[in-house]
Amino acid sequence: MFWRDIWAVIVGWCRSAPSRDNLGAMGERLAEQHYRQQGGRCLAANWRHGRDELDLVILEGEVLVFVEVKTRTAEIAGEGYWAVNRRKKRALRRAAAGWIRQISGPCHTRFDVVEVLVCKKGTVRLLQHRGEVLFGRRRF
């Protein structure tokens, strides 16, 4: 009886859980709305440079913000901030350098990580980690 109950819970969760792609896209939309509410303007979403990708490129005043969005569900929560490891930071820097070469000019930049936590009841928590916390004072 015990195993049957556990199996029923697992099957129910798998059926109700959003797919990974849908979850990520939802998180990126919520992050974009968050920046728009703060007065930012989205210049690009899911911009690719070779094999590297920028989830969002936002313009806040004169600052170009490169945003990595990490979306998690409450069941498989793990801090998205820590998922941005050394390899991911290098990829973000390469993609950002490609963006800056494309606009052909120096500018003020910042890297942000936005964590989106989606609970089963539909509540969403958004947590923003701003530039220096993630990458230090380094600039291009």
Buried (B, 14 or more C-beta within 10 A) or exposed (E): EEEEEEEEEEEEEEEEBEEEEEBBBBBBBBBBEBBEEEEBEBBBBEBEBEEBEBBBBBBBEEEBBBBBBBBBBEEEEEBBBEEBEEEBBEBBBBBBBBBBEEEEEEEEBBBBBBBBBBEEEEEEEBEBBEBEEBBEEEEE
